[in-house]
Amino acid sequence: MISIRPAIASDVSAMISLIKELALYEKAPEQVINSETEMLKDGFDNQPLFNAFVAEKENKIIGAAICFIAYSTWKGKYIYLDDLIVTASERKTGAGTLLFEAVLNFAKSIKANQLRWHVLDWNDSAISFYKKYPCTFDKEWITCKIEKDNL
């Protein structure tokens, strides 16, 4: 039995482990610079910067969805899903669907006008997962970023 609930501060260690597992899967483990300390401060203080949901099975965290409220001049309030992670041994158990639906329900509960996320173009299993939903894969927009050292 898999249960979904909002993350609490004591879940951060497991969430960081999942993030590192995802980074390894995405062939970029060296790019994870976040820490438990930062995640605790950023997500569980008086003004949290993100929301998170965790998937539990037999009292063990097997997945997490990390999102935040953002704003678009065109769309207004929306939810950005930064990561949806299910540990490798628990994929295809329904945990990802339950986590994604928790984020969808959160978006509905705050009357968001959109849910956005990114998926790597080579991640066929994730793309197949998202195709189960009425989403658009946008080929027009290119993700741009400036890393910390260049700020």
N, C-alpha and C positions, 0 to 999 in steps of 0.2 A: 504494500500500500504506500503510495507516494502522497505526501501532503505538501501544500504550498502555503507559505506564510510570509509576512513582512520580515525582512532581516532585522536582527538586533545586534548590538555592539559585539556580543560574544561570538557572532558568526563571522567576523571579519577575517580571522585566521584561515578558516575554511574557504572563504571567498577569495582571498589572496592566492591560496593554493590552486583554486580553479582557474584564476586569471593566468597564473604561470603555466598551468597545463594547456590552456588555450593558446598562449603565446608560443609554446613549444610546437603545438599542432600547426600553427600558422607560420612556422619557421622564423620566428622573431623573438626568441626568449630574452635576448639582450636588450630589447626595447622596453621591458617592464621596469619602470623606475619608481612606481608607486610602492608604498609600504603600509604595513598594518597601522602604524602611528598616523600616517597621513589619511588613510581611509577612515579611521575612527574619528579623527578631527573633522574631516570633510563630510561625513555622512551621518554622524550621530551627535553633533553638538546642537546648540540652540537654533541654528539656521542651516540645516543640512543642504548640501549641494547636490545630493542625489537620493534617489529612492532605490530600494532593492527588495527583491523577493527571493526566497530560497526554497529549494525542493529538498524535502527530507524523506529518507527511507530508512526504517529501523534505527531512528535517532541519529542518522548520519546525513550530513549535507551532501547531496549528490549533484546539485545544480544551483545556478543563480541567474537572475536577470537584473541588470543594473541600468537604471534609466534616470532621466531628469527632465524637468519642465523647461522648455525653451520658448522663444518667441520669434515669429516670422512677421515681417511687415506685410506680407501678402496673405498669410493664413491665420495670423494671431497665435494664440497659445497652442503649443503642440508638445508631444512627448518624444524625446529622442532616446531610443533604446541603444545604449552603448555596447552592451554585451549580453548575450544569451548563451550560457555555458552549461553543458551537462558533461559530467565526467565520462570518459570514454567507455567504461564498463557499463554505464547506465543509459547509453544512447539507445533509441528505439524502444524505450519503455513507456513513453508518454510523458516523461518529465518535461521535455522541451515544450510540448504542446501546453501543458498545464502552466508553465512559467510564462509563455507568450500570452496565453489567455489572461493571466493575472495582470500583465502589463496592459493588455487591451481593456480590461475592466477598470484599471486605474485611470487610463486615458478617458474612458467614458465617464467615470465618477467625477472628474474635474472639468468635464465638458471641453476636452481638448478637441481641436479641429483637425488634428492629423497625428499619426504615429510615423516616425521616420527611423531608419537604421541603415547601416552599410553591411554589405556582405562581399567577401572577396570573390572575384570573378572565377577563380578556380575551385571554389568550395561547393562542388556539385551537390553534396548531401544537404548543406544549408540552403542552397538555392531551391532544391526540390522541396524542402520543408516549407519555405516561405511561399512557394507556389500554391500551397493548399489554401492560402488566404487571398482575399481580393486586393492584392497589392500591385503596385506598378514598379517595374525595374527600369530606372531612369538612366538612359544612355547619354543624355545631354550634359549632365552636371559632372564635373570633375572635382574630386576631393582635393583641397589645398590645405597645407599646414605649414607652420613655422615652428621648429623645435626649440626647446628651452634655451639651448646655447646660442641661438640666433635672435632671441627676443631683446 
